């Protein structure tokens, strides 16, 4: 089956971006990310990310995941997604994400995840 190449720069409509480097034989990959949502309130540096996918990465199946820790803001973003290929061969990575920020107390837990 055709393969989906996760390596490269991926951007979303909110202005966040993730750079994925080469996937190794175990299916893990390093990279970096910048979440625009976290950056909206404070300046943020590009943060390291690591992720995993099945090897080989078949188009349209299965999902991949990555973790982005933004230590400057005491937050962590988790992305899960699946790569699709259209009839024109163009690859599209559809993702969902959670952003978890540090809060000072348990009663504030409700506002820590978006």
C-alpha positions in Angstrom: 0.0 0.0 0.0 1.2 3.6 -0.5 3.1 5.2 2.3 2.5 8.5 4.0 5.6 10.5 4.8 5.1 12.3 8.1 8.5 14.1 7.8 8.3 17.8 7.2 6.5 20.8 8.5 2.8 20.6 9.4 0.7 23.7 10.2 -2.9 24.1 11.3 -5.5 26.9 10.8 -4.7 28.4 14.2 -1.1 29.0 13.3 0.5 26.2 15.4 3.2 24.2 13.6 5.1 21.0 14.1 8.2 19.9 12.4 8.7 16.1 12.2 12.1 14.6 11.5 12.7 11.2 10.0 10.8 8.3 11.6 13.2 5.5 12.7 12.7 1.7 12.4 10.9 1.5 15.7 8.3 4.1 14.5 9.4 6.9 16.7 10.3 10.4 15.5 11.8 13.6 17.0 10.8 17.1 16.1 9.7 20.5 17.3 6.5 22.4 17.8 5.1 25.8 18.5 1.5 26.1 19.7 -0.1 29.3 18.7 -2.7 28.9 21.5 0.0 28.8 24.2 1.8 31.7 22.5 -1.2 33.9 22.6 -0.8 34.9 26.2 3.0 34.7 26.6 6.1 34.5 24.4 7.0 30.9 23.7 10.1 29.3 22.2 10.0 26.3 19.9 9.7 23.2 22.0 11.0 19.7 21.4 8.5 16.9 20.5 8.7 13.2 20.2 6.1 10.9 18.6 5.3 7.5 17.3 3.6 5.9 14.4 3.2 2.5 13.0 5.9 1.4 10.6 5.5 1.4 7.7 3.0 4.3 7.8 0.2 3.2 5.5 -1.9 6.0 4.0 -5.3 6.4 5.6 -4.4 4.1 8.5 -3.5 4.0 11.4 -3.2 7.1 13.7 0.0 8.6 14.9 0.7 10.5 18.1 3.2 13.1 19.3 3.9 14.9 22.6 5.1 18.5 22.7 6.3 19.8 26.1 6.5 23.6 26.3 8.6 23.9 29.4 8.7 27.7 29.2 5.0 27.7 30.0 4.8 24.6 32.2 2.4 23.1 29.7 2.1 20.0 27.5 0.3 19.6 24.2 -0.6 16.2 22.9 -1.4 15.7 19.2 -3.0 12.6 17.7 -3.7 12.3 14.1 -4.0 10.3 10.9 -2.5 11.0 7.5 -4.7 10.9 4.4 -3.9 11.0 0.7 -6.3 12.5 -1.8 -6.8 11.4 -5.3 -4.3 14.0 -6.4 -1.7 12.4 -4.1 -1.5 15.3 -1.7 -1.0 14.3 1.9 -3.1 15.8 4.6 -2.5 15.2 8.3 -5.8 15.5 10.4 -5.1 16.0 14.1 -6.8 16.6 17.4 -5.0 18.1 20.3 -5.1 18.8 24.0 -3.2 21.5 25.8 -2.6 21.0 29.5 -1.3 23.9 31.5 0.0 24.0 35.0 -2.4 25.3 37.6 -1.7 26.2 41.2 -4.4 24.2 43.0 -6.7 21.3 42.5 -9.8 23.5 42.4 -8.3 25.2 39.3 -8.0 21.8 37.6 -11.1 22.4 35.5 -9.4 25.2 33.5 -6.1 23.4 33.0 -7.0 21.5 29.8 -8.3 22.8 26.5 
